[in-house]
């Protein structure tokens, strides 16, 4: 056979999955005459058919996801249930924290006089407070800027004075540091008021009892300072804020899952129509390529 050329032997080009493709989810079975199998010999029809089959895979995924979203049990509802369980736990913690039960309010302090004996604003702020036999001094460092020699005010800080000596002997050892913190906050406020009054030539309260600087707190336990707060109250407020933030985050996450599920459900009719359209295009391409 002298005219036979072995390199021109007709070959069928194949691609992708086998001619009999497995069914997808929800019995959305690809048409076996459209998916996989041989490509036509037509050089123009083959690339187009390959692209159409890839498009069909993407559209089929949308159909399956949208169908799944409409089922009574689906991944979105499963995740929502998990989030709701976590949110209920946070709500329970928040409810428990919102009802503080204190049984360890601190003992009342004596009425020892707390007197501001000296308060100057310039050139360097300095406040001296006498509490019984203990002298407490607060000072402020001035921060001079390089340009224009302007002064930047800073906070007062305790320069001298043993606050431990202000704690009555009847306060338990494990609670003394808490009381020292409350007294320190109150004395800082007293010193700040005295400094500001000195700077503005305003009258200053000459004396107050030590018992006002740390008042027993029947609600949260311990003591509150002259502003009505305490380390316990601040810790409680922080915990409430943390739990509230976490609850809001969980609710937002839940809403996102529900919104995504609803979007998938709404896409089902469009996805089914697109699947029919691409199937028709594939059928037409097959008919053109084999004619």
C-alpha angles and dihedrals in degrees: 000000000000094000095055115108112196093199092063093061109139112248129187112229115219132196143181125343125007120278091258103057119194120251117267126226119305090021091289092154118189114235108260091215091058106037124074122329127102125344118226119259091237105110093212097043097048098064091043092051091048090053091047092053091051089050089050091055090055093046091047089055090054091050092051094046092047091048091049091051089058094054120103090238116040139144093263093055090044091055091045090054091052091049092048090052091052091046091052090053091051091047090053091051090047092050091050093049092047090063105057114191111199122187098161107067109161125253119266116264124234122265094250109158118256108202132179102222098176136014125174130171102188143092087355121359112245130169126189120197125189117207108178106297094344122093117203121193127195122189137180126220114223117223108210113201119219095233117069093347091262119172121233111204119227134190122278117253134195109264099174141353133093107245090185088070089063093062112100117238092242092067112102117248094242091056101045095089090054092053092046089055092051092047090048091053091049095047090049089055092047091050093047092051090049093050092048092047090051091050092050098038090240125151116265129213102251100206144002133176121263088235089072092058093063117023120185110255112218093183104051101012128240118052139307125222128231091283093055096251136106142180089268094051092048091049090048092050090049092050092049090050092050093050092045091051092049092049091051090049092052093048091050090050091049092050091050091054092050092046092050091049090050091050091053091049091052091051095058099089091046092047092049091050091049089050091054091047095051091045089055091049091050092049090050092049091050091050092049094047095050098041 
